[in-house]
Amino acid sequence: MPASEVMKKFRKRELHSGRGGKIVRSKKQAKAILLSYLRKEGRIGPRKKAKSKKAARKKVSSKG
């Protein structure tokens, strides 16, 4: 399916998540699917990698 049809199908309540998946009801999920299709078509670049925030977190055990 071309990326131009993703939002049309979403508005008609025909967009499915995956092959034979549930109908997409969230606009955020529809946009994520649209971005995925645009990347596959080469119309936008790859996802930017998030900078890692490795904060040292201590595990707190609560025994009580």
N, C-alpha and C positions, 0 to 999 in steps of 0.2 A: 504494500500500500504506500503510495506517495505521501510525503509529509503534509502536503496541502489538504489531504482528506482527514487528518487526525482530528482536528477541532470540529470539523463538520460532523463527523461521526459521534464525537462527544456530545455535541448539542442535540443530536437526534437520539441520544442514549443507545447507540449501537457500538461504542468503543469498548473492546474487551481487553483485560489485562492478560497478556500472553495468549497462547493458542487455546481457545476454548475456555478461557478464564472468566471470572466474574465481570459484570458490566462496571465500567469505571464511573464513579459518581463524584469523585473529588476533582476539582479543577487543577489542583496542584499535581495530581497524578497524571492528568491528561497532558499538562505542560511538560512533565518529565518524559512521557512517551514521545511527545512531539520533538523534544530536544534529541532523544535517542535516534529517531528517524532522520533528523537533519544531520546528525553526525555520520550516520551510515551513508547518506547521500553525498557527504563531503561538503555540505553547504556551510557548516560551522566547524571550528577547530575542536580538538579533544578537550576533555575536562581538565581544568587546572587542578594540580595537586595541592591539597591543603598543607600548610606548614605544620609540622608536628609540634605539639605543645606537650613536651614530656615533663610535666611537673611531678616531682617526687611526692607521691601520696603515701602516707603511712596507713597501713591497715589497722583499724581500731577494732579490737575485739571487746565486746561488752559481755562480761560474765557477771551474772547477777542473780 
